[in-house]
Amino acid sequence: MERRWSWVAVLLLLLGAAYGVDGFIGIHWGRFATQSLVPSMVVDLLLQNGIKEIKLSSPSPNVLEALQSSSLGVTVALQNDFIRRPKWTSNVKNISGWVNELLLEPVQRGVPIKTLIILEEPLSLSRTQVWNMTDVFEETVSNLQIYNLSHIRTTTIHSTDVLKNVSKPSEADFRDDIKDRMLQSLKLFKKANSFFMFNLLPIFSVKVNKWPIEFAFMDNNSSFTIVDGKYTYTNAFEFLFDCLVVSLQKAGYPDMEIVIGEIGWPTDGEKHATPENAERFYRGFLKHISEKKGTPRRPNRNIDVFLSSLTDENKVPLQLGPSQRHRGIYNFEGTPKFKIDFTGKGRDIFPVTAKGSVKMPSRWCVFNGDTANMTKVNEQLQLACTFSDCTSLSPSSSCSNLNLTSNVSYAFNMFYQTSNQDQKNGGCYFAGLGALTTLNPSVGTCEFPVEILTAEKVDGGIQIPFYIGYDRSGGHALRSSQTPQVLFIALSFLYLIKQLGYFV
C-alpha cells in the first residue's frame, strides 16, 4: 500500500510540474492615454475573459489597489524616466525608495506582483538610450533582496531593433554598438535566473524588412517564405523569434527563456491597420501559441505572451508611426473592436465587454465652415491636434478621405472629447470656429467618438508626471512642467498637417 501511494505522489508531482510549465496569454495595459477604464473594471474584465496575467507600464497606486488579492499575476515596470524624475534626483541609490513605496508596500497589501521589468527598451533606436542600465538593474535586484522581494523575477524588456537586420535567422546577432552592454545584461539575467522579454510587432517588421504584408500573418496566404538551411519560415513572428534565439546562442545563452512582452496588431493609423486584419492576426497567432507549436528552432514549446494592448494609447509618441496609438483590443469605453478568442481555440466570438463605463453626453464639436481666414483655421487645427490624437486622419487611415470641413471637425471634436467636453475652458471655441451639435458627424468609416465620462487624469496623486519618449504609464493631467512634450507633439503632427492636402 505504501509503495502504491508513493507512486501516486510521484505522479502528482509530475503532473504538477507539467502544469507548472504551461504558458500564459496575458494582456499589456499601458494606460498612456487620455481616457482610461477604471482599474476595478479592468480586473473584472480580464477575469471574465479568462486572462490570468496583466503587464503594467507603471505601478500606479490606484491600479495596484484594484489588483489586491486578485488571482491575476502582475508584471510592473521601473520606467526609463525614473532616473530623470525630480523626486529621485537622478540618483540610482534612490531605487531603494522606489522599491519600498511601489513594490514592497503593495506586495504587503496582497498585490500579486510576480515580475519586475527594470527599464523598457533602454537600447532602442527610437528612444533615448539608458547608458547605465546594468547599474540600475544591479541596484534594483540588490534592493529586492534587502526587502525580501527576491521572489519577484527581474528582467529588462527589449524590442526587435536590438538585433541586426538580417536576411536569415542564422545570420542574427545583437547590434554591434550595444553588444557589450547586451552581454553584461544577459549575464545579470542568468545570475538572477531570469529571462529575456521581447517586444515584437509584425506589421512594423514587414515594413522595415520590405517583406510582403502576408508574411506578418501566421496564416500566410502568399508564396513568400524564407529558407534558412533546414528551417523554413512562413511568418515574421517565427523569423524574428528565432533571430533572438540565434543571438542568444551566439552570446552563450542557448537555453535562456524568452517571453513576448508585447505583440499585437493596430486597427487604424496606416494601410493594413484595420479591425479585420487585427482579428485575422490574433486568430492565427493565438491558435499557434495555444497549440504550443513553438518556432523552427524551438519547436513544441510554450511561449508566454502579453498581447498589446488592452485599449488604445493616444499619447504614445509617434516615432513608429500613427498606428502605434491604435493597438487596443478594446475601445476606450470597454467594447471590443473585433472578435478574438483568448483561449486560442479559434472560436468566432467577441470577448466580454467591460461593465460600468459611462460615456459623456452625445454631443460633438465641429467646424462651423468659416474658411474666410485659412491661416486661423490652420492654427486652430494644429492646436487641436497638439492636445489630442488626430492620427486617424493619417494617409490610408479610417478618416483619411474626409473633405475640408469634416477634417477640421474631426480635429476639433477630438480635442473637445479629450478635454472631457469642458466648456468652461473653451473646449469648443477655437477662436470662434467651433460649434456644438447633437447630430453625429461621423462619415463612412470615420467615427467621431464620444469618450467615456470616467476618464482618469491622475494616478492616485503619487506618480510623477510622465515625459514623452521615456514613460508609457499615462493617465496624468497636462502640467506646466510638460511644456517640452507639448512642443514635441506639435512638431510630430506637422507631417500630418502637410499630408492632409487641404492646408498650406
Buried (B, 14 or more C-beta within 10 A) or exposed (E): EEEEEEEEEEEEEEEEEEEEEEBBBBBBBBBBBBBBBBBBBBBBBBBEBEBBBBBBBBBBBBBBBBBEEBEBBBBBBBBBBBBBBEEBEEEBEBBBEBBBEBBBBBBEEEBBBEBBBBBBBBBBEEBEBBEBBBBBBBBBBEBBEEBEBEEBBBBBBBBBBBBBEBEBBEEBBBBEEBBEBBBBBBBBBBEBEBBBBBBBBBBBBBBEBEBEBBBBBBBBEEEBEBEBEEBEBBBBBBBBBBBBBBBBBEBEBEEBBBBBBBBBBBBBBBBBBBBEBBBBBBBBBBBBBBEBBBBBBBEEBBBBBBBBBBBBBBBBBBEBBBBBBBBBBBBBBBEBBBBBBBBBEEEEEEBBBBEEBEBBEEBBBBBBEBBEEEEBBBBBBBBBBBBBBBBBBBBBBBBBBBEBBBBBBBBBBBBBBBBBBEEEEEBBBBEEBBBEBEEEBBBEEBBBBBBBBBBBEEBBEEBBBBBBBBBBBBBBEBEEEBEEBEEBBBEBBEEBBEEBEBBE
